[in-house]
Amino acid sequence: MTQTQDDVRTRTFGWTDPAEHASQIGRRSGLELLRAMAAGEFPAPPIMHLIDLFGMRVEEGSVTLELDPQEFHYNPLGTVHGGVLSTLLDTAAACSVHTTLPAGVGYTSMDLNVKFLRPATIASGRLTCTGSVLQRGRRTALAEARITDPGGRLIAHATSSCMIFEIPGA
């Protein structure tokens, strides 16, 4: 990614073909797939490039992502847009569920309940978002995610329900 800070700000970034991800559906466990992504052996999905997520750490039942707030994340109030924070929370919560799934089993988010507790800006420093599975059954899972600043202060919190299903033809 390149970014300029001249009078006219621009941003250019690239991503890999999303078909690469689709081709892996049902072939690997969620934990194997996300660990390969974290190790750089498998490309990150386009959304991670779009909002500039990095630093993925993966364990069974938990995923941690990092984000350095940038101007292109800002809303008209001069803080990181709630949609960017929500995307970060949704990604960490849902991916934490993904780490618990065997090959041939998929999931989708059913809801995301977000609480914004303090604003984030460039001055906040690197944000860390950790998602954790709270409960997983055969058909649904409940996960949470927390965004904290470098001082450990809570920026936002979310809970998410995910539907779990067998992938046809996997």
C-alpha positions, 0 to 999 in steps of 0.5 A: 500500500502507498499513501501520500500526505500532500494537499491531495491525499491518495491511497493505492492498494492491491489484493489477491483474487478472492477466488483463492479463498473460495477454492479453500472452502471445505478443504482445510479446517478453520484453524489451519486456514487462518494459521496459514494466513497469519504466517503469510503462506496464504493471502489475506482476504481483500477486506484486510487490505482495504482497511489495512489490518495486519498482525494476525495471531491465531489460536483455537477459539481466538484471533487477534488483529491490529490496526494503526489508525490512519486518516483514511479511517476517519469520519467527518468528526475526525475520529476512526469511523464506527464502521471501520471499528465494527469491521475489525470487531466482526472480523476478530469475533467471526474468525475466532469461531472459524478457528473451531470449525473442521474442514467442510463446515462453514459459518456466517455472522447472524448479528453484531452488537457493538458498543463504542466506549471511546474515540480512536484517532491516529494519536491513539496508537496501534489498536489491538482487537481480540476475538474469543469464542464464548460458546459453540454448539452444533448450529450456532456460536457466540463470540465477543471481540474487544478493541484496546489501545496501547494503554489497555483502555477499551475502545469498543466491544462487540458480541456476535452470533454465528450460524454454523453449517455444513458446506454442500459438496465439501 
